[in-house]
Amino acid sequence: MRKRSPAAERHADLVRIALFEVAPAGMTLTRLMASCELSRYQTRRGIAVRQGHSGVG
């Protein structure tokens, strides 16, 4: 398995924290981005890392 960068791990942590604080089923990507203060790419990357994928999309 490819080692993830510290930044990717941090983005995943921010996404995880934001999802624990809200009801994730109704949260849009835009709201998640705002909550985490991350770009669209960083948010998607954080989600991918949380799901255990090495890439985005």
PQR file with spaces between the fields and no chain letter, atoms N, CA, C, O and H, PARSE charges and radii, in Angstrom:
ATOM       1  N    MET     1       0.847   -1.184    0.000 -0.4000 1.5000
ATOM       2  CA   MET     1       0.000    0.000    0.000 -0.0000 2.0000
ATOM       3  C    MET     1       0.887    1.240    0.000  0.5500 1.7000
ATOM       4  O    MET     1       1.900    1.302    0.698 -0.5500 1.4000
ATOM       5  N    ARG     2       0.485    2.219   -0.795 -0.4000 1.5000
ATOM       6  CA   ARG     2       1.247    3.454   -0.911 -0.0000 2.0000
ATOM       7  C    ARG     2       1.078    4.308    0.338  0.5500 1.7000
ATOM       8  O    ARG     2      -0.031    4.459    0.851 -0.5500 1.4000
ATOM       9  H    ARG     2      -0.338    2.169   -1.362  0.4000 1.0000
ATOM      10  N    LYS     3       2.179    4.863    0.823 -0.4000 1.5000
ATOM      11  CA   LYS     3       2.134    5.728    2.001 -0.0000 2.0000
ATOM      12  C    LYS     3       1.534    7.079    1.621  0.5500 1.7000
ATOM      13  O    LYS     3       1.904    7.675    0.609 -0.5500 1.4000
ATOM      14  H    LYS     3       3.080    4.741    0.406  0.4000 1.0000
ATOM      15  N    ARG     4       0.623    7.540    2.431 -0.4000 1.5000
ATOM      16  CA   ARG     4      -0.025    8.825    2.168 -0.0000 2.0000
ATOM      17  C    ARG     4       0.766    9.961    2.800  0.5500 1.7000
ATOM      18  O    ARG     4       1.443    9.784    3.812 -0.5500 1.4000
ATOM      19  H    ARG     4       0.323    7.056    3.252  0.4000 1.0000
ATOM      20  N    SER     5       0.666   11.116    2.185 -0.4000 1.5000
ATOM      21  CA   SER     5       1.379   12.287    2.705 -0.0000 2.0000
ATOM      22  C    SER     5       0.733   12.750    4.011  0.5500 1.7000
ATOM      23  O    SER     5      -0.442   12.481    4.260 -0.5500 1.4000
ATOM      24  H    SER     5       0.116   11.260    1.363  0.4000 1.0000
ATOM      25  N    PRO     6       1.509   13.445    4.840 -0.5600 1.5000
ATOM      26  CA   PRO     6       0.931   13.993    6.066  0.2800 2.0000
ATOM      27  C    PRO     6      -0.237   14.944    5.777  0.5500 1.7000
ATOM      28  O    PRO     6      -1.193   15.005    6.549 -0.5500 1.4000
ATOM      29  N    ALA     7      -0.160   15.685    4.668 -0.4000 1.5000
ATOM      30  CA   ALA     7      -1.251   16.598    4.311 -0.0000 2.0000
ATOM      31  C    ALA     7      -2.526   15.815    4.012  0.5500 1.7000
ATOM      32  O    ALA     7      -3.604   16.205    4.461 -0.5500 1.4000
ATOM      33  H    ALA     7       0.617   15.636    4.040  0.4000 1.0000
ATOM      34  N    ALA     8      -2.423   14.719    3.261 -0.4000 1.5000
ATOM      35  CA   ALA     8      -3.592   13.898    2.944 -0.0000 2.0000
ATOM      36  C    ALA     8      -4.201   13.321    4.221  0.5500 1.7000
ATOM      37  O    ALA     8      -5.424   13.265    4.353 -0.5500 1.4000
ATOM      38  H    ALA     8      -1.548   14.402    2.896  0.4000 1.0000
ATOM      39  N    GLU     9      -3.376   12.900    5.139 -0.4000 1.5000
ATOM      40  CA   GLU     9      -3.863   12.368    6.414 -0.0000 2.0000
ATOM      41  C    GLU     9      -4.569   13.458    7.216  0.5500 1.7000
ATOM      42  O    GLU     9      -5.592   13.198    7.851 -0.5500 1.4000
ATOM      43  H    GLU     9      -2.383   12.945    5.032  0.4000 1.0000
ATOM      44  N    ARG    10      -4.030   14.675    7.190 -0.4000 1.5000
ATOM      45  CA   ARG    10      -4.639   15.800    7.905 -0.0000 2.0000
ATOM      46  C    ARG    10      -6.002   16.129    7.304  0.5500 1.7000
ATOM      47  O    ARG    10      -6.962   16.379    8.033 -0.5500 1.4000
ATOM      48  H    ARG    10      -3.200   14.886    6.675  0.4000 1.0000
ATOM      49  N    HIS    11      -6.086   16.127    5.980 -0.4000 1.5000
ATOM      50  CA   HIS    11      -7.360   16.395    5.314 -0.0000 2.0000
ATOM      51  C    HIS    11      -8.387   15.335    5.706  0.5500 1.7000
ATOM      52  O    HIS    11      -9.549   15.653    5.957 -0.5500 1.4000
ATOM      53  H    HIS    11      -5.306   15.924    5.388  0.4000 1.0000
ATOM      54  N    ALA    12      -7.955   14.082    5.757 -0.4000 1.5000
ATOM      55  CA   ALA    12      -8.853   13.001    6.161 -0.0000 2.0000
ATOM      56  C    ALA    12      -9.333   13.212    7.592  0.5500 1.7000
ATOM      57  O    ALA    12     -10.503   12.978    7.893 -0.5500 1.4000
ATOM      58  H    ALA    12      -7.011   13.824    5.553  0.4000 1.0000
ATOM      59  N    ASP    13      -8.444   13.649    8.469 -0.4000 1.5000
ATOM      60  CA   ASP    13      -8.835   13.913    9.857 -0.0000 2.0000
ATOM      61  C    ASP    13      -9.863   15.036    9.942  0.5500 1.7000
ATOM      62  O    ASP    13     -10.827   14.940   10.701 -0.5500 1.4000
ATOM      63  H    ASP    13      -7.494   13.839    8.224  0.4000 1.0000
ATOM      64  N    LEU    14      -9.659   16.107    9.161 -0.4000 1.5000
ATOM      65  CA   LEU    14     -10.611   17.217    9.165 -0.0000 2.0000
ATOM      66  C    LEU    14     -11.982   16.767    8.670  0.5500 1.7000
ATOM      67  O    LEU    14     -13.007   17.146    9.235 -0.5500 1.4000
ATOM      68  H    LEU    14      -8.876   16.185    8.544  0.4000 1.0000
ATOM      69  N    VAL    15     -11.996   15.961    7.616 -0.4000 1.5000
ATOM      70  CA   VAL    15     -13.260   15.436    7.092 -0.0000 2.0000
ATOM      71  C    VAL    15     -13.932   14.562    8.148  0.5500 1.7000
ATOM      72  O    VAL    15     -15.134   14.688    8.380 -0.5500 1.4000
ATOM      73  H    VAL    15     -11.163   15.653    7.157  0.4000 1.0000
ATOM      74  N    ARG    16     -13.182   13.693    8.776 -0.4000 1.5000
ATOM      75  CA   ARG    16     -13.733   12.805    9.813 -0.0000 2.0000
ATOM      76  C    ARG    16     -14.351   13.607   10.948  0.5500 1.7000
ATOM      77  O    ARG    16     -15.462   13.308   11.384 -0.5500 1.4000
ATOM      78  H    ARG    16     -12.205   13.590    8.587  0.4000 1.0000
ATOM      79  N    ILE    17     -13.648   14.615   11.427 -0.4000 1.5000
ATOM      80  CA   ILE    17     -14.142   15.447   12.525 -0.0000 2.0000
ATOM      81  C    ILE    17     -15.427   16.163   12.116  0.5500 1.7000
ATOM      82  O    ILE    17     -16.394   16.197   12.876 -0.5500 1.4000
ATOM      83  H    ILE    17     -12.745   14.858   11.073  0.4000 1.0000
ATOM      84  N    ALA    18     -15.431   16.733   10.914 -0.4000 1.5000
ATOM      85  CA   ALA    18     -16.626   17.451   10.439 -0.0000 2.0000
ATOM      86  C    ALA    18     -17.816   16.508   10.329  0.5500 1.7000
ATOM      87  O    ALA    18     -18.935   16.882   10.680 -0.5500 1.4000
ATOM      88  H    ALA    18     -14.645   16.705   10.296  0.4000 1.0000
ATOM      89  N    LEU    19     -17.591   15.303    9.852 -0.4000 1.5000
ATOM      90  CA   LEU    19     -18.692   14.350    9.703 -0.0000 2.0000
ATOM      91  C    LEU    19     -19.221   13.871   11.045  0.5500 1.7000
ATOM      92  O    LEU    19     -20.405   13.556   11.163 -0.5500 1.4000
ATOM      93  H    LEU    19     -16.682   14.999    9.567  0.4000 1.0000
ATOM      94  N    PHE    20     -18.373   13.813   12.047 -0.4000 1.5000
ATOM      95  CA   PHE    20     -18.844   13.425   13.384 -0.0000 2.0000
ATOM      96  C    PHE    20     -19.692   14.528   14.010  0.5500 1.7000
ATOM      97  O    PHE    20     -20.546   14.250   14.852 -0.5500 1.4000
ATOM      98  H    PHE    20     -17.412   14.069   11.950  0.4000 1.0000
ATOM      99  N    GLU    21     -19.463   15.774   13.605 -0.4000 1.5000
ATOM     100  CA   GLU    21     -20.150   16.898   14.215 -0.0000 2.0000
ATOM     101  C    GLU    21     -21.520   17.178   13.595  0.5500 1.7000
ATOM     102  O    GLU    21     -22.317   17.915   14.176 -0.5500 1.4000
ATOM     103  H    GLU    21     -18.769   15.999   12.921  0.4000 1.0000
ATOM     104  N    VAL    22     -21.803   16.606   12.434 -0.4000 1.5000
ATOM     105  CA   VAL    22     -23.066   16.891   11.742 -0.0000 2.0000
ATOM     106  C    VAL    22     -23.711   15.586   11.310  0.5500 1.7000
ATOM     107  O    VAL    22     -23.123   14.514   11.446 -0.5500 1.4000
ATOM     108  H    VAL    22     -21.155   16.008   11.962  0.4000 1.0000
ATOM     109  N    ALA    23     -24.899   15.686   10.800 -0.4000 1.5000
ATOM     110  CA   ALA    23     -25.563   14.526   10.212 -0.0000 2.0000
ATOM     111  C    ALA    23     -25.037   14.368    8.784  0.5500 1.7000
ATOM     112  O    ALA    23     -25.454   15.118    7.901 -0.5500 1.4000
ATOM     113  H    ALA    23     -25.376   16.558   10.690  0.4000 1.0000
ATOM     114  N    PRO    24     -24.149   13.431    8.535 -0.5600 1.5000
ATOM     115  CA   PRO    24     -23.478   13.335    7.246  0.2800 2.0000
ATOM     116  C    PRO    24     -24.384   13.001    6.070  0.5500 1.7000
ATOM     117  O    PRO    24     -24.047   13.327    4.932 -0.5500 1.4000
ATOM     118  N    ALA    25     -25.509   12.368    6.307 -0.4000 1.5000
ATOM     119  CA   ALA    25     -26.367   11.958    5.192 -0.0000 2.0000
ATOM     120  C    ALA    25     -26.868   13.146    4.384  0.5500 1.7000
ATOM     121  O    ALA    25     -27.064   13.028    3.175 -0.5500 1.4000
ATOM     122  H    ALA    25     -25.783   12.102    7.232  0.4000 1.0000
ATOM     123  N    GLY    26     -27.081   14.289    5.032 -0.4000 1.5000
ATOM     124  CA   GLY    26     -27.615   15.435    4.329 -0.0000 2.0000
ATOM     125  C    GLY    26     -26.598   16.510    4.010  0.5500 1.7000
ATOM     126  O    GLY    26     -26.963   17.569    3.502 -0.5500 1.4000
ATOM     127  H    GLY    26     -26.922   14.385    6.015  0.4000 1.0000
ATOM     128  N    MET    27     -25.342   16.266    4.294 -0.4000 1.5000
ATOM     129  CA   MET    27     -24.330   17.294    4.085 -0.0000 2.0000
ATOM     130  C    MET    27     -23.834   17.283    2.645  0.5500 1.7000
ATOM     131  O    MET    27     -23.436   16.243    2.119 -0.5500 1.4000
ATOM     132  H    MET    27     -25.045   15.406    4.707  0.4000 1.0000
ATOM     133  N    THR    28     -23.863   18.449    2.020 -0.4000 1.5000
ATOM     134  CA   THR    28     -23.345   18.564    0.658 -0.0000 2.0000
ATOM     135  C    THR    28     -21.829   18.720    0.699  0.5500 1.7000
ATOM     136  O    THR    28     -21.251   19.058    1.732 -0.5500 1.4000
ATOM     137  H    THR    28     -24.186   19.293    2.448  0.4000 1.0000
ATOM     138  N    LEU    29     -21.201   18.469   -0.441 -0.4000 1.5000
ATOM     139  CA   LEU    29     -19.755   18.634   -0.531 -0.0000 2.0000
ATOM     140  C    LEU    29     -19.362   20.077   -0.215  0.5500 1.7000
ATOM     141  O    LEU    29     -18.356   20.316    0.453 -0.5500 1.4000
ATOM     142  H    LEU    29     -21.671   18.195   -1.280  0.4000 1.0000
ATOM     143  N    THR    30     -20.151   21.033   -0.693 -0.4000 1.5000
ATOM     144  CA   THR    30     -19.850   22.444   -0.443 -0.0000 2.0000
ATOM     145  C    THR    30     -19.874   22.757    1.047  0.5500 1.7000
ATOM     146  O    THR    30     -19.001   23.465    1.548 -0.5500 1.4000
ATOM     147  H    THR    30     -20.969   20.838   -1.236  0.4000 1.0000
ATOM     148  N    ARG    31     -20.869   22.233    1.757 -0.4000 1.5000
ATOM     149  CA   ARG    31     -20.941   22.469    3.208 -0.0000 2.0000
ATOM     150  C    ARG    31     -19.787   21.779    3.929  0.5500 1.7000
ATOM     151  O    ARG    31     -19.227   22.329    4.877 -0.5500 1.4000
ATOM     152  H    ARG    31     -21.578   21.657    1.349  0.4000 1.0000
ATOM     153  N    LEU    32     -19.430   20.574    3.480 -0.4000 1.5000
ATOM     154  CA   LEU    32     -18.306   19.872    4.083 -0.0000 2.0000
ATOM     155  C    LEU    32     -17.014   20.644    3.852  0.5500 1.7000
ATOM     156  O    LEU    32     -16.188   20.757    4.758 -0.5500 1.4000
ATOM     157  H    LEU    32     -19.885   20.127    2.710  0.4000 1.0000
ATOM     158  N    MET    33     -16.832   21.178    2.644 -0.4000 1.5000
ATOM     159  CA   MET    33     -15.649   21.995    2.340 -0.0000 2.0000
ATOM     160  C    MET    33     -15.573   23.194    3.281  0.5500 1.7000
ATOM     161  O    MET    33     -14.510   23.497    3.823 -0.5500 1.4000
ATOM     162  H    MET    33     -17.503   21.086    1.908  0.4000 1.0000
ATOM     163  N    ALA    34     -16.698   23.872    3.471 -0.4000 1.5000
ATOM     164  CA   ALA    34     -16.731   25.046    4.337 -0.0000 2.0000
ATOM     165  C    ALA    34     -16.440   24.674    5.784  0.5500 1.7000
ATOM     166  O    ALA    34     -15.706   25.378    6.478 -0.5500 1.4000
ATOM     167  H    ALA    34     -17.561   23.626    3.030  0.4000 1.0000
ATOM     168  N    SER    35     -17.012   23.575    6.230 -0.4000 1.5000
ATOM     169  CA   SER    35     -16.813   23.127    7.600 -0.0000 2.0000
ATOM     170  C    SER    35     -15.348   22.789    7.880  0.5500 1.7000
ATOM     171  O    SER    35     -14.825   23.080    8.956 -0.5500 1.4000
ATOM     172  H    SER    35     -17.608   23.003    5.666  0.4000 1.0000
ATOM     173  N    CYS    36     -14.700   22.174    6.898 -0.4000 1.5000
ATOM     174  CA   CYS    36     -13.302   21.762    7.054 -0.0000 2.0000
ATOM     175  C    CYS    36     -12.316   22.860    6.670  0.5500 1.7000
ATOM     176  O    CYS    36     -11.127   22.779    6.977 -0.5500 1.4000
ATOM     177  H    CYS    36     -15.124   21.937    6.024  0.4000 1.0000
ATOM     178  N    GLU    37     -12.836   23.903    5.983 -0.4000 1.5000
ATOM     179  CA   GLU    37     -11.993   24.971    5.447 -0.0000 2.0000
ATOM     180  C    GLU    37     -10.937   24.396    4.500  0.5500 1.7000
ATOM     181  O    GLU    37      -9.761   24.755    4.564 -0.5500 1.4000
ATOM     182  H    GLU    37     -13.803   23.968    5.734  0.4000 1.0000
ATOM     183  N    LEU    38     -11.388   23.489    3.614 -0.4000 1.5000
ATOM     184  CA   LEU    38     -10.522   22.860    2.626 -0.0000 2.0000
ATOM     185  C    LEU    38     -11.052   23.146    1.231  0.5500 1.7000
ATOM     186  O    LEU    38     -12.223   23.484    1.055 -0.5500 1.4000
ATOM     187  H    LEU    38     -12.343   23.197    3.562  0.4000 1.0000
ATOM     188  N    SER    39     -10.167   23.005    0.231 -0.4000 1.5000
ATOM     189  CA   SER    39     -10.591   23.132   -1.157 -0.0000 2.0000
ATOM     190  C    SER    39     -11.388   21.887   -1.556  0.5500 1.7000
ATOM     191  O    SER    39     -11.425   20.896   -0.827 -0.5500 1.4000
ATOM     192  H    SER    39      -9.216   22.731    0.374  0.4000 1.0000
ATOM     193  N    ARG    40     -12.021   21.961   -2.724 -0.4000 1.5000
ATOM     194  CA   ARG    40     -12.780   20.807   -3.228 -0.0000 2.0000
ATOM     195  C    ARG    40     -11.852   19.590   -3.351  0.5500 1.7000
ATOM     196  O    ARG    40     -12.210   18.490   -2.931 -0.5500 1.4000
ATOM     197  H    ARG    40     -11.991   22.766   -3.316  0.4000 1.0000
ATOM     198  N    TYR    41     -10.659   19.791   -3.930 -0.4000 1.5000
ATOM     199  CA   TYR    41      -9.710   18.685   -4.103 -0.0000 2.0000
ATOM     200  C    TYR    41      -9.308   18.110   -2.743  0.5500 1.7000
ATOM     201  O    TYR    41      -9.308   16.892   -2.558 -0.5500 1.4000
ATOM     202  H    TYR    41     -10.368   20.685   -4.272  0.4000 1.0000
ATOM     203  N    GLN    42      -8.965   18.984   -1.793 -0.4000 1.5000
ATOM     204  CA   GLN    42      -8.542   18.512   -0.480 -0.0000 2.0000
ATOM     205  C    GLN    42      -9.655   17.735    0.217  0.5500 1.7000
ATOM     206  O    GLN    42      -9.402   16.720    0.865 -0.5500 1.4000
ATOM     207  H    GLN    42      -8.965   19.972   -1.943  0.4000 1.0000
ATOM     208  N    THR    43     -10.875   18.215    0.082 -0.4000 1.5000
ATOM     209  CA   THR    43     -12.011   17.524    0.697 -0.0000 2.0000
ATOM     210  C    THR    43     -12.225   16.162    0.063  0.5500 1.7000
ATOM     211  O    THR    43     -12.402   15.169    0.768 -0.5500 1.4000
ATOM     212  H    THR    43     -11.080   19.040   -0.444  0.4000 1.0000
ATOM     213  N    ARG    44     -12.212   16.107   -1.269 -0.4000 1.5000
ATOM     214  CA   ARG    44     -12.376   14.818   -1.952 -0.0000 2.0000
ATOM     215  C    ARG    44     -11.230   13.870   -1.600  0.5500 1.7000
ATOM     216  O    ARG    44     -11.451   12.672   -1.418 -0.5500 1.4000
ATOM     217  H    ARG    44     -12.069   16.913   -1.842  0.4000 1.0000
ATOM     218  N    ARG    45     -10.030   14.389   -1.505 -0.4000 1.5000
ATOM     219  CA   ARG    45      -8.872   13.569   -1.139 -0.0000 2.0000
ATOM     220  C    ARG    45      -9.035   13.042    0.289  0.5500 1.7000
ATOM     221  O    ARG    45      -8.730   11.882    0.569 -0.5500 1.4000
ATOM     222  H    ARG    45      -9.851   15.362   -1.653  0.4000 1.0000
ATOM     223  N    GLY    46      -9.511   13.892    1.176 -0.4000 1.5000
ATOM     224  CA   GLY    46      -9.748   13.469    2.554 -0.0000 2.0000
ATOM     225  C    GLY    46     -10.778   12.363    2.635  0.5500 1.7000
ATOM     226  O    GLY    46     -10.626   11.424    3.416 -0.5500 1.4000
ATOM     227  H    GLY    46      -9.759   14.834    0.948  0.4000 1.0000
ATOM     228  N    ILE    47     -11.838   12.469    1.823 -0.4000 1.5000
ATOM     229  CA   ILE    47     -12.857   11.421    1.782 -0.0000 2.0000
ATOM     230  C    ILE    47     -12.254   10.130    1.251  0.5500 1.7000
ATOM     231  O    ILE    47     -12.515    9.053    1.786 -0.5500 1.4000
ATOM     232  H    ILE    47     -11.962   13.232    1.189  0.4000 1.0000
ATOM     233  N    ALA    48     -11.444   10.236    0.193 -0.4000 1.5000
ATOM     234  CA   ALA    48     -10.820    9.040   -0.389 -0.0000 2.0000
ATOM     235  C    ALA    48      -9.901    8.358    0.624  0.5500 1.7000
ATOM     236  O    ALA    48      -9.899    7.132    0.734 -0.5500 1.4000
ATOM     237  H    ALA    48     -11.232   11.111   -0.243  0.4000 1.0000
ATOM     238  N    VAL    49      -9.132    9.139    1.355 -0.4000 1.5000
ATOM     239  CA   VAL    49      -8.235    8.567    2.369 -0.0000 2.0000
ATOM     240  C    VAL    49      -9.056    7.888    3.454  0.5500 1.7000
ATOM     241  O    VAL    49      -8.698    6.804    3.914 -0.5500 1.4000
ATOM     242  H    VAL    49      -9.133   10.135    1.266  0.4000 1.0000
ATOM     243  N    ARG    50     -10.164    8.520    3.873 -0.4000 1.5000
ATOM     244  CA   ARG    50     -11.029    7.921    4.897 -0.0000 2.0000
ATOM     245  C    ARG    50     -11.597    6.594    4.430  0.5500 1.7000
ATOM     246  O    ARG    50     -11.779    5.675    5.228 -0.5500 1.4000
ATOM     247  H    ARG    50     -10.455    9.401    3.500  0.4000 1.0000
ATOM     248  N    GLN    51     -11.877    6.494    3.138 -0.4000 1.5000
ATOM     249  CA   GLN    51     -12.468    5.270    2.591 -0.0000 2.0000
ATOM     250  C    GLN    51     -11.397    4.235    2.239  0.5500 1.7000
ATOM     251  O    GLN    51     -11.726    3.113    1.855 -0.5500 1.4000
ATOM     252  H    GLN    51     -11.729    7.240    2.490  0.4000 1.0000
ATOM     253  N    GLY    52     -10.130    4.602    2.366 -0.4000 1.5000
ATOM     254  CA   GLY    52      -9.059    3.659    2.112 -0.0000 2.0000
ATOM     255  C    GLY    52      -8.619    3.570    0.664  0.5500 1.7000
ATOM     256  O    GLY    52      -7.932    2.620    0.288 -0.5500 1.4000
ATOM     257  H    GLY    52      -9.863    5.514    2.678  0.4000 1.0000
ATOM     258  N    HIS    53      -9.002    4.540   -0.159 -0.4000 1.5000
ATOM     259  CA   HIS    53      -8.590    4.551   -1.562 -0.0000 2.0000
ATOM     260  C    HIS    53      -7.326    5.390   -1.723  0.5500 1.7000
ATOM     261  O    HIS    53      -7.104    6.333   -0.964 -0.5500 1.4000
ATOM     262  H    HIS    53      -9.561    5.311    0.146  0.4000 1.0000
ATOM     263  N    SER    54      -6.503    5.050   -2.705 -0.4000 1.5000
ATOM     264  CA   SER    54      -5.276    5.799   -2.943 -0.0000 2.0000
ATOM     265  C    SER    54      -5.484    6.974   -3.880  0.5500 1.7000
ATOM     266  O    SER    54      -4.638    7.865   -3.948 -0.5500 1.4000
ATOM     267  H    SER    54      -6.684    4.284   -3.322  0.4000 1.0000
ATOM     268  N    GLY    55      -6.591    6.991   -4.602 -0.4000 1.5000
ATOM     269  CA   GLY    55      -6.827    8.073   -5.566 -0.0000 2.0000
ATOM     270  C    GLY    55      -8.148    8.749   -5.324  0.5500 1.7000
ATOM     271  O    GLY    55      -8.937    8.330   -4.477 -0.5500 1.4000
ATOM     272  H    GLY    55      -7.279    6.266   -4.547  0.4000 1.0000
ATOM     273  N    VAL    56      -8.375    9.792   -6.072 -0.4000 1.5000
ATOM     274  CA   VAL    56      -9.613   10.562   -5.961 -0.0000 2.0000
ATOM     275  C    VAL    56     -10.511   10.184   -7.119  0.5500 1.7000
ATOM     276  O    VAL    56     -10.045    9.990   -8.242 -0.5500 1.4000
ATOM     277  H    VAL    56      -7.734   10.133   -6.759  0.4000 1.0000
ATOM     278  N    GLY    57     -11.814   10.079   -6.841 -0.4000 1.5000
ATOM     279  CA   GLY    57     -12.765    9.849   -7.920 -0.0000 2.0000
ATOM     280  C    GLY    57     -13.220    8.502   -7.950  0.5500 1.7000
ATOM     281  O    GLY    57     -14.030    8.143   -8.804 -0.5500 1.4000
ATOM     282  H    GLY    57     -12.193   10.237   -5.929  0.4000 1.0000
